[in-house]
Amino acid sequence: VLLNQRYNSYVIALIIMANVPLSLIGSVAALWIFGLPISVSSMIGFITLTGISSRNGILKVSTYLTMIAGGAPFNDETIIRGSLDRVAPVVLTALSAGCALIPLMFGIGEPGKEILSPVAITIVGGLISATLLDALLTPILFKFLGLTVVQKLVLTNQLQGAAELELKETIA
């Protein structure tokens, strides 16, 4: 609901939220590899990953829309350039969080870490899958679903500076 209000489009909200299942794939796989069940502790990790995955999607989509509002055409080059602009922040977020959680991941049997280890394993596994899969999914979804949204935003003057854009380019 908040994403729809921010972007005034359910399509954009769904493109952003498509990242959440990607993070859950890695989380469940990491729990399986470590032989841990899904628990309350791992659910806390799932909630954390939902926020991180959503933020990554918001960053990418906002970058695309900002570039288009600035006069860039809606085409593959703009989407690729926008994605490349966001690679460093997304990867650095994942690396910094992952490095901070590594000591907790491998402290499964240590006293006091029985609750923190499943959280850390869930988050690190989800960060790996979300970072890798989001690099592909968000640009593809925006390419195929974003044109109508951008046209609607231009027509309703909600995409500032984009009234002069030529949006008749076809997606190659």
Secondary structure, 3 states (H helix, E strand, C coil): CHHHHHHCCHHHHHHHHCHHHHHHHHHHHHHHHHCCCCCHHHHHHHHHHHHHHHHHHHHHHHHHHHHHHCCCCCCHHHHHHHHHHHHHHHHHHHHHHHHHHHHHHCCCCCCCCCCHHHHHHHHHHHHHHHHHHHHHHHHHHHHHHHHHHHHHHHHCCCCCCCCCCCCCCCCC
